[in-house]
């Protein structure tokens, strides 16, 4: 009987169905590997409910968070845990050594401590190792060199020390190496890594006067990110593929005649010292530049005309924080695609240019000495997101066409000599025109700007009432109107600003009382944790080039987000703790009210203490009266309180002893009475905090000041000695009193005899009779 021929097509179809359809055939991950993962979990500190899917007996491939397996073999190939999954701390246990098929190990930002286990060398198939942002210490074990399939290593932001294993040069597939912010020893050799494309070593302790033998870089390198190093052109001798250089806190000593063999796309030089103090001439050969940054350095002189020639791909130029002088000149055509121009904080003079790149999104020329009017040609830049012309010597009026900007988010024209009024219809997330000569009434058109989050019109010449429509600014977080001539009362509608965190109406002519419902300001009533994060008002701006064929490094660099963001630099001046402070950034935790130097009267609302999130309060130099509400003692986050130069009366609330955060207090020049509370922060203030209150007493004022005294306990012997001493003191004082009384009586008798002649004669006659009676011999002698 003939055997039918084998149909290989049918057999192949069966195998495909079996191994690709989970409904037909389904395998669990190997028990050894699931047990290895459970062993690792036991070494972690996780929040309740986190990694709850990691249960013994369940399939780690299909049900466990952060675990991925091979679709055919069901071996664990990827472990990806991060802080977002709730892992808080732990150690890298040896459980991972029993995952022989692991290819991707990502344990970033989960608070790991301890050392890197040596058994990591058993993971021979590992391609990707990311353990950044932890607290790992010790050395990098040399067994890492056994992982010959590694293409990505990120050890940044740990406490690793020692020497990076020289055998790293044997990792022939390695393309990415990041060792930023560790404590490695200085010497480093990378020349053997012939495939390395990206090297990140910011805050690596390089030797000074480094040369090519101290930091040998492979010719394949495309991205170099280093700091704290002295750089010469020999460092780049063999680099022909380099596309991005990041240098910070370094010294550049590059020959003027040096011509690099590479064409850069991005160059960042920040907080560096450049030998010679000029923009390097070798940049004239870099025609492919997209981003050029020389910020916060020592560059002087004028901006060379050749810098922007033949740079038709350049979309970011940042020369801020140097000593550049001369005028600002923009070429006609060579920087057509420029999106960001930042020449702030220099010494530039002359007028603003009339020609600008048409696709400009960020323009920052603040902190110079520019003069003249604001050119109306700026209104042609329809893509502008931020304009910062502050702190110059500009005059004239704000162009009315500024109201036509559709994408503008920040408009900063402060600290100039601008005149006139604010254009009708002007709208932006941030508007600052402080410290100019602007006049007129409050710009009511601004109250229709629903996106407005910061409004600073302080130190101008505005007059009139604050409009009731100010309550329509539902997104407003900061309102600064200090140093104008506003009059009338504070509108109660201001409490509709639920997101308001800073209110400054100081140094105006406001009258009336403080609105009773001011405690309804929602943001100020919420206590906030200390921190340094910026609120959503002050997020950086992400700027990307227009579609002009430029290269993107998003697939290569984990720092890609940083490469395309510009900090907002929103700022304000505020009187805090008796001093006018400048805030270059506005923290989300900063909350304050300043109504000082007005003509306000009446009392402080009784429920003012509901503003528990308030940190700074200044009501000084008004005509406020009455008592201080005891509820203010509940404002536990209050750091500065100034109620001076008013007509407050009554006692200082004892509840003030609960203000544990209070660092500055001024209650001077009022009519307070009674005793100063002697507890908590109240005992730390000097008498200047309470002076000018004639009916107030207690420390630190000199009147009726007595501090409690504390004595150690006495023994029985000491008690007896003290009693004897007290008895001796008592007898001594008794004798003095008796003697004094006798002396006083005798003196009185002598005084009467001296004054009354008749009494004196009778007295001596009586004395004479007594003497004759006692001593008869005297009588016979006289006879």
Buried (B, 14 or more C-beta within 10 A) or exposed (E): EEEEEEEEEEEEEEEEEEBEEEEEEEEBBBEEBBBBBBBBBEBBEBEEEBBEBBEEEBBBBBEBEBBBBBEEEBBBBBBBBBEEBBBEBBBBBBBBBBBBBBBBBBBBBBBBBBBBBEBBBBBEBBBBBBBBBBEBBEBBBBBBBBBEBBBBBBBBBBEBEEEBBEEBBEBEBBBBBBBBBBEBEEBBBBBBBEEBBBBBBBBBEBBEEBBBEBBBBBBBBBBBBBBBBBBBBBBBBBBEBBBBBBBBBBBBBBEEEBEBEBBBBBBBBBEBBBBBEBBBBBBBEBEBBBBBBBBBBBBBBBBEEEBBEEBBBBBBBBBBBBEBBEEBEBBEEBBBBBBBBBBBBBEBBBBBBEEBBEBBBBBBBBBBEBBEBBBEBBBBBEBBBBBBBBBBEBBEBBBBEBBBBEEBBBBBBBBBEBBBBBBEBBBBBBBBBBBBEBBEEBBEBBBEBEBBBBBBBBBBEBBEBBBBBBBBBEBBBBBBBBBBEBBBBBBBBBBBBBBBBBBBBBBBEBBBBBBBBBBBBBBBBEEBEEEEEBBEBBEBBEBEBBEEEBEBBEEBBBBEEEBBEBEBBBBBBBBBBEEEEEBEBBBBBBBBBBBBBBEBBBBBBBBBBBBBBBBBBBBBBBEBBBBBBBBBBBBBBBBBBBBBBBEBBBBBBBBBBBBEEBBBBBBBBBBBBBBBBBEBBBEEBEEEBBBBBEEBBBBBBEEEEEEEEEEEEEEEEEEEEEEEEEEEEEEEEEEEEEEEEEEEEEEEEEEEBEEEEEEEEEBEEEEEEEEBEEEEEEEEEEE
